[in-house]
Amino acid sequence: MFIWTSGRSSTSYRHDEKRDHDLLDKRKTVTALKAGEDRAILLGLAMMVCSVMMYFLLGITLLRSYMQSVWTEEAQCSLLNASITETFNCSFSCGPDCWKISQYPCLQVYVNLTSSGQKLLLYHTEETMKINSECSYIPKCGKNYEESMSLVNIVMENFRKYQHFSCFYDPEGVQKNVILTKLYSYNVLFHSLFWPTCMMIGGVAIVAMVKLTQYLSLLCERIQRINR
C-alpha cells in the first residue's frame, strides 16, 4: 500500500513539474513574441511619423513652389539674340562669417515664341528671374571672374549652335517671359513624393500585419478553449 501510494505521488509530481515547465516555456514564448510585436509597431509608427514630416517639408518648399509656378505650357522657341550686356556684383563665401564681393557677366537671350510670335526674354529657370530679372543665365558667384566669363561664353555659344529648343511659357500671359528648364515640374514632384509615400505605406502595412497577427492569435486561443 505504501509502495503504490509512493509511486502514484511520484508520477503526479513529475506530471505537475512537466506542466509547470511547459507553462514557463509558453510564457517565455509569449513574452518574446510580445516584445517583437511592440518593436514592429514602434518601427511602423516611426516610419509613418517620418513620412509625415517629409510631407510637411516638401509641402512648404517644393509643393508650394510647384503650385506658384505659372510657366506650365511647353512650346518651341527660336533664338533671336544672345549677348553679354553688362556685369553685376555678387558675394561669395570665403569661410565662416566671411563674404567677399565679386562680379559675373550678364547673359541676355531673346527668343521668338513660335506659338504666338512674341519676342520674349528667356530665363534659365524660375529662380534665375528671382535672382536678377535682367539676366537669362547667372553663373555661380566665385572669386575668379574669368571662369564665370568662360562659362557664360560656353552657354552663349550653345544657344547660337542650337537655335531651336523647347521652352515653357505662361498661358495666362501674366509673365512676359519664358524659361528653359522647370525646376518644379510634375516629374520632380512625383519623384520627391514617391519615397515618403512608400515609407508611409510600409509603416501602415507593418502595424496592420502586427494587429492582424494579434487578432488571429486571440481567435485561435478562444477556439482552443471552446474545444476543451
Disulfide bonds with the S-S distance in Angstrom:
Cys77-Cys167 1.86
Cys90-Cys141 2.01
Cys94-Cys98 1.67
Cys106-Cys135 2.05
